[in-house]
Amino acid sequence: MSKAEPRRALALDALRGFAILTMILSSRIPFGVLPGWMYHAQVPPPAHKFNAFIPGISWVDLVFPFFLFSMGAAFPFALSRRIGDGTPKLKVIWQIIYRGILLMFFAVTIQHIRPHIIDPAQPTSALLLAVLMFLFTVLFFLRYPDKIDKKISASLKAIGLLGLVIFLAVIQYPDGSGFSIRRFDIIILVLSNVAIVGSLIWFYTPNNLFLRVGIMGMVIAIRLANSVEGSWIQEISAQYPSYLLFQLNFLKYLLIVIPGTIAGDIILKWMSSEEKADETPGIAVSHSVMIVFMMVFLILLNLVGLYSRLVEWTVIVSFISGLYCLYLLKGSSNSFEKMIKPLFQWGFIWLITGLLLEPFEGGIKKDHSTISYYFLTSGLAVALMIAFFIMEKVLGLRKWIQVLIDNGQNPMLAYVAGTNLLTPVVTLTYLDQGLQKIFIGPWPGALKGLIVTSLLALAVSFFTRKKLFLRT
């Protein structure tokens, strides 16, 4: 049997795109005037004062773990390709660490160049400077097409790096401060930390699922012991330098990344299958529609149920719904079905584990994140990814999620452009003022945020289709 052509895991791209765009959208929701479920559950309106004792999650609390999960799922693809190419192990390890360092540099840089950081009043000069820094960022991090001469691409990268370094060296903010290694984007910094450790974990356990799950157990053990006052682990943690960009506390998010790598293994096995690449998925269309419905239902059920604190009913209905989904997926016959079934089985395990742990630590929370949060969001990430797989492969609805796919393939561009391109453009062109006059009130304001985020998504989609990607 001839080897099949490589397949694209477009559903994984769509999941990543959904995460990055909803992350940007959440920052454009009108402040303090909408219902609490439109914001992080632990910072409710109208004051948005952090309260660590409020249990529950909202849709905003899903975007970060969904991105973490999709990042973990991508490790098997990137690393297995390098291993398959015969790249020496030490070189692969160095590439993992180097990429993590670049992500750290990205985290520090983008926090310094944001317009509201340059000047909270955001005058025209600050907005134009932010756009210039965005251009330098693109020049440095852009993956240049092969048709561009290597010397030219190297020169452009050097110009971008030089521009960023000069800015960081000379910048003076209105409060008199300048460059600080402690001024960083927390989301990207967390990603850089778990990218290094998560990649190394997969690199040393590509065929050892037992060990990988065992590492999750050790992370949980450390997490629990560190919460005990006076424990030796807590004492050691207290001695760890807080000024370093690599922080041990961030490694708790491996409890989302490692489940992502397990999902990635399942998808990679399907992509590498020698069965015909153009095979027709055997899942009936009627069953497919129901599976998509059930995946979305599970997400909404847990969001509404846990936010409303109807925990017992959420557990019961989630369990019954999961069993029904397993019934729909029984009798898998081809490689696509054989990929979807174990994918959901693992997701179901993560989901139910998260729900069973929900009462622990005072109920599920994003901040400070609870163990139940890691498992439950991993299960919900699997559910959304399966829905995207079915929509694209079985129902022929790829065009419905194409913008998500494009943004998922270019997440760094979407992330930095959200503040350093979108904000200056809509402000300098008076588009934001015009929309404010049209969309008056809380919910129209949220619609305005959706429109502006959609414009960004279309712009990133354009660059992606032109094969212009930002990469570390």
C-alpha positions in Angstrom: 0.0 0.0 0.0 1.5 3.3 -1.0 2.1 5.9 1.6 -0.7 8.5 1.8 -0.2 12.1 1.3 0.2 14.1 4.5 -3.1 15.3 5.9 -3.7 18.6 7.5 -5.1 18.7 11.1 -7.2 21.8 10.2 -9.4 21.3 13.2 -6.4 21.9 15.5 -5.7 25.1 13.6 -9.3 26.1 14.0 -9.2 25.5 17.8 -6.1 27.6 18.0 -7.7 30.3 15.9 -10.8 30.2 18.0 -8.7 30.7 21.2 -6.7 33.6 19.9 -9.6 35.5 18.4 -11.8 35.0 21.5 -8.9 36.2 23.6 -8.7 39.4 21.5 -12.5 39.7 21.6 -12.6 39.4 25.4 -10.3 42.5 25.7 -12.8 44.5 23.6 -15.9 43.8 25.6 -17.3 47.0 27.2 -15.9 47.3 30.8 -18.2 46.6 33.7 -21.6 47.0 32.2 -22.5 43.5 30.9 -23.6 40.4 32.9 -20.9 38.7 34.9 -20.6 35.7 32.5 -19.2 38.1 29.8 -16.0 38.6 31.9 -13.6 36.4 33.9 -15.7 34.8 36.7 -13.4 36.0 39.5 -13.4 39.6 38.4 -17.2 40.3 38.2 -18.8 43.7 37.2 -19.2 46.4 37.8 -16.0 47.1 39.8 -14.1 44.1 38.4 -12.3 43.7 41.7 -10.6 40.3 41.9 -12.3 37.9 44.3 -10.5 34.5 44.6 -13.5 33.0 46.5 -16.0 33.2 43.6 -16.3 29.7 42.0 -17.3 29.1 38.4 -16.0 29.8 34.9 -17.2 31.9 31.9 -16.5 31.6 28.2 -13.6 34.1 28.8 -12.0 31.6 31.1 -11.8 29.0 28.3 -9.7 30.9 25.8 -6.3 30.6 27.5 -6.5 26.8 28.3 -7.8 26.2 24.7 -4.7 27.9 23.4 -2.5 25.9 25.8 -4.1 22.6 24.8 -3.7 23.4 21.0 -0.1 24.2 21.6 0.5 20.9 23.4 -1.2 19.1 20.6 1.2 20.6 18.1 4.3 19.3 19.8 4.1 15.8 18.3 3.9 17.2 14.8 6.8 19.5 15.0 9.1 17.3 17.0 8.4 14.0 15.2 9.2 15.8 11.9 12.6 16.9 13.2 13.3 13.4 14.6 12.2 11.9 11.3 14.6 14.2 9.4 17.5 12.7 11.4 18.1 15.9 13.3 20.6 15.1 16.2 19.0 14.9 19.6 21.1 17.7 21.1 20.2 20.0 18.2 16.5 19.2 18.7 16.8 20.0 22.4 18.6 23.3 21.6 15.9 24.2 19.1 13.3 23.7 21.8 15.1 25.9 24.3 15.9 28.5 21.6 12.3 28.7 20.6 11.3 29.2 24.3 13.9 32.0 24.7 12.5 33.7 21.6 9.0 33.5 23.0 10.3 35.1 26.2 11.8 37.9 24.2 8.5 38.2 22.4 6.6 38.4 25.7 8.9 41.1 27.0 8.9 43.1 23.8 5.2 43.2 23.0 4.4 44.4 26.5 6.8 47.3 26.1 5.6 48.4 22.7 1.8 48.4 23.3 0.3 51.9 22.8 -1.4 52.1 26.2 2.0 51.2 27.8 3.9 53.8 25.7 1.4 56.4 26.8 -1.8 55.6 28.7 -3.5 58.6 27.0 -2.7 57.1 23.6 -1.9 60.3 21.7 -1.3 60.1 17.9 2.5 59.9 18.5 2.2 56.9 20.8 -0.1 55.1 18.3 2.3 55.8 15.4 5.2 54.6 17.4 3.3 51.4 18.3 2.7 50.8 14.6 6.4 51.3 13.9 7.3 48.8 16.6 4.7 46.4 15.1 6.5 46.6 11.8 9.9 45.9 13.4 8.3 43.0 15.2 7.0 41.6 11.9 10.4 42.1 10.3 12.2 40.1 13.0 9.7 37.3 13.6 8.4 36.8 10.1 9.1 33.5 8.4 10.2 34.7 5.0 9.1 32.7 1.9 11.8 30.5 0.4 11.7 32.6 -2.8 13.2 35.5 -0.9 17.0 35.5 -1.0 18.5 34.4 2.3 20.7 37.5 2.6 17.7 39.8 2.1 15.6 37.9 4.7 18.6 37.9 7.2 19.0 41.7 6.6 15.4 42.4 7.2 15.4 40.3 10.4 18.5 42.3 11.6 16.7 45.6 10.9 13.7 44.4 12.9 15.8 43.3 15.8 17.9 46.4 15.8 14.8 48.6 15.8 13.3 46.7 18.7 16.5 46.7 20.7 17.0 50.5 20.2 13.5 51.2 21.3 13.8 49.0 24.4 17.1 50.7 25.2 15.9 54.4 25.0 12.2 54.3 25.8 11.0 56.5 28.6 7.4 56.1 29.7 5.3 59.0 31.2 5.9 57.7 34.7 9.7 58.0 34.3 10.3 54.3 34.0 12.0 52.5 31.1 12.9 49.0 30.0 12.3 46.4 32.7 12.7 42.6 32.4 9.7 42.4 34.7 7.4 44.1 32.2 6.1 41.2 30.1 3.0 39.8 28.6 2.0 37.1 31.2 0.1 34.9 28.6 3.1 34.7 26.2 5.5 34.2 29.1 3.5 31.2 30.4 3.4 29.8 26.9 7.2 30.1 26.6 7.7 28.3 29.9 5.4 25.3 29.2 6.6 25.2 25.6 10.1 24.4 26.7 9.2 21.8 29.4 6.2 20.4 27.5 8.2 19.9 24.4 11.0 18.1 26.3 8.5 15.9 28.1 7.1 14.8 24.7 10.6 14.4 23.2 11.6 11.9 25.9 8.2 10.1 26.1 7.0 9.9 22.4 6.0 6.3 22.9 5.5 6.2 26.6 2.0 7.4 27.5 2.3 5.8 30.9 5.3 7.9 31.9 3.7 11.1 30.5 0.5 10.5 32.6 2.8 9.8 35.5 4.5 13.2 35.1 1.0 14.7 35.3 0.6 12.9 38.6 3.9 14.3 39.9 2.9 17.8 38.8 -0.4 17.4 40.8 1.6 16.1 43.8 3.9 19.1 43.7 1.0 21.4 43.3 -0.8 20.0 46.3 2.3 19.9 48.5 3.2 23.5 47.6 -0.2 24.6 49.1 0.7 23.1 52.5 2.0 25.8 54.8 5.5 25.1 55.9 6.1 22.2 53.6 9.6 21.6 52.3 8.4 22.1 48.7 6.9 25.4 49.6 10.1 26.5 51.3 12.1 25.5 48.2 9.6 27.4 46.0 10.0 30.5 48.1 13.7 30.5 47.5 13.3 30.4 43.7 14.3 33.8 42.1 11.2 35.7 41.2 13.1 37.9 38.7 13.7 35.0 36.2 11.5 34.7 33.2 11.4 31.0 33.7 9.0 30.4 36.7 8.3 27.0 38.2 4.8 28.1 39.2 3.8 28.3 35.5 4.5 24.6 35.1 1.1 23.8 36.6 -0.3 24.5 33.2 1.4 21.3 32.0 -1.8 19.7 33.3 -3.4 21.2 30.1 -0.4 20.9 27.8 0.3 17.2 28.4 -3.3 16.2 27.6 -2.8 18.2 24.5 0.2 16.1 23.6 -1.9 13.0 24.0 -4.5 14.4 21.6 -1.7 15.3 19.2 -0.4 11.8 19.3 -3.8 10.4 18.3 -4.1 13.0 15.5 -0.5 12.4 14.3 -1.2 8.6 14.1 -4.2 9.3 11.9 -2.2 11.8 9.7 0.5 9.2 9.2 -1.9 6.4 8.4 -1.3 4.5 5.2 -5.1 4.3 4.6 -6.2 6.3 1.6 -6.0 10.1 2.4 -9.2 10.8 0.5 -11.3 8.2 2.2 -14.8 9.1 3.0 -15.4 9.3 6.8 -17.8 6.5 7.7 -19.8 8.5 10.3 -23.3 9.1 9.0 -24.3 12.7 8.3 -27.2 12.5 10.8 -24.8 11.1 13.5 -22.3 13.7 12.5 -24.7 16.6 13.1 -25.7 15.1 16.4 -22.0 14.7 17.4 -21.3 18.4 16.6 -24.4 19.4 18.6 -23.4 17.2 21.6 -19.8 18.6 21.6 -21.2 22.2 21.6 -23.8 21.2 24.2 -21.2 19.8 26.5 -19.3 23.1 26.4 -22.4 25.3 27.0 -23.7 22.9 29.7 -20.5 23.2 31.7 -20.2 26.9 31.3 -23.8 27.6 32.3 -24.0 24.9 35.0 -20.7 25.7 36.7 -21.2 29.5 36.5 -24.8 29.1 37.9 -23.4 26.6 40.5 -25.7 23.8 39.4 -22.8 21.4 39.9 -24.6 18.2 40.6 -26.9 18.5 37.6 -23.9 19.5 35.4 -22.1 16.3 36.4 -25.0 14.1 35.9 -26.0 15.5 32.5 -22.4 15.7 31.3 -21.9 12.0 32.2 -25.1 10.9 30.4 -24.3 13.1 27.4 -20.7 11.6 27.2 -22.1 8.1 27.2 -24.4 9.0 24.4 -21.5 10.4 22.4 -19.6 7.2 22.9 -22.7 5.3 21.6 -22.7 7.5 18.5 -19.0 6.7 17.9 -19.3 3.0 18.4 -18.3 0.7 15.5 -15.5 2.9 14.2 -14.4 1.4 10.8 -12.0 3.7 9.1 -8.9 5.8 10.2 -10.9 9.0 10.7 -13.4 7.3 13.0 -10.6 5.5 14.8 -9.0 8.9 15.5 -12.2 10.6 16.7 -13.3 7.8 19.0 -10.1 7.7 21.3 -9.9 11.5 21.0 -13.3 11.8 22.6 -12.6 9.0 25.1 -9.6 10.9 26.5 -11.6 14.2 26.4 -14.4 12.5 28.3 -12.0 11.3 31.0 -10.5 14.8 31.4 -14.0 16.3 31.6 -15.4 13.9 34.2 -12.2 14.1 36.2 -12.5 17.9 36.3 -16.1 17.7 37.3 -15.4 15.2 40.1 -12.6 17.5 41.4 -14.8 20.5 41.2 -15.7 20.7 44.9 -12.0 20.7 45.8 -10.3 24.1 46.4 -13.6 25.8 46.8 -15.0 25.1 43.4 -13.5 25.5 39.9 -11.7 28.8 39.2 -9.4 30.2 36.6 -7.7 32.5 39.2 -6.3 31.2 41.2 -6.5 28.2 38.9 -7.7 24.9 40.5 -6.8 21.4 39.5 -10.4 20.9 38.3 -9.9 23.8 35.9 -7.0 22.1 34.2 -8.8 18.8 33.6 -12.2 20.2 32.7 -10.9 22.8 30.2 -8.8 20.0 28.5 -12.0 18.0 28.0 -13.9 20.9 26.6 -11.0 21.7 24.3 -11.2 18.2 22.9 -15.0 18.6 22.4 -14.6 21.8 20.4 -11.8 20.2 18.3 -13.9 17.2 17.5 -16.7 19.5 16.4 -14.3 21.3 14.1 -13.1 17.9 12.7 -16.6 16.8 11.9 -17.6 20.1 10.4 -14.5 20.1 8.1 -14.2 16.4 7.2 -17.7 15.1 7.2 -20.1 18.0 6.8 -18.0 19.9 4.2 -18.2 23.1 6.2 -14.6 24.1 6.0 -15.4 27.5 4.6 -17.4 28.2 7.8 -14.3 27.9 9.9 -11.6 29.0 7.3 -11.0 32.3 9.1 -10.4 30.4 12.3 -8.0 28.1 10.5 -6.1 31.0 9.0 -5.7 32.7 12.3 -4.8 29.5 14.0 -1.9 29.0 11.6 -0.7 32.6 12.3 -1.5 33.2 16.0 1.5 35.4 16.9 0.5 37.8 14.2 -3.1 37.9 15.4 -1.9 38.5 19.0 0.5 41.3 18.4 -1.7 43.0 15.7 -4.6 43.1 18.1 -3.0 45.9 20.1 -0.3 47.3 17.9 -2.1 47.5 14.6 -5.8 47.2 15.2 -6.0 49.7 18.0 -4.0 52.4 16.2 -5.7 51.9 12.9 -9.3 52.1 14.3 -8.3 55.1 16.4 -6.3 57.1 13.8 -9.0 56.5 11.1 -11.7 57.5 13.5 -13.4 54.2 12.8 -13.7 53.5 16.5 -15.4 56.9 17.2 -17.8 56.2 14.3 -18.7 52.8 15.6 -19.2 54.2 19.1 -21.8 56.6 17.7 -23.6 53.7 16.0 -23.3 51.1 18.7 -24.5 52.8 21.9 -25.1 50.8 25.0 -23.7 47.6 26.6 -24.7 44.9 24.1 -24.2 47.1 21.0 -20.8 47.9 22.4 -20.1 44.1 22.6 -21.2 43.9 18.9 -18.8 46.7 18.1 -16.0 44.6 19.7 -17.0 41.6 17.6 -16.9 43.7 14.4 -13.5 45.1 15.1 -12.2 41.7 16.1 -13.6 40.3 12.8 -11.7 42.9 10.8 -8.5 41.8 12.5 -9.3 38.2 11.8 -9.8 39.0 8.1 -6.5 40.9 7.9 -4.6 38.0 9.5 -6.4 35.6 7.2 -5.1 37.7 4.2 -1.5 37.4 5.5 -1.8 33.7 6.1 -3.1 33.0 2.6 -0.1 35.0 1.3 2.1 32.6 3.3 3.4 35.3 5.6 3.7 33.9 9.1 5.1 35.1 12.4 7.2 32.4 14.0 9.7 31.9 16.8 
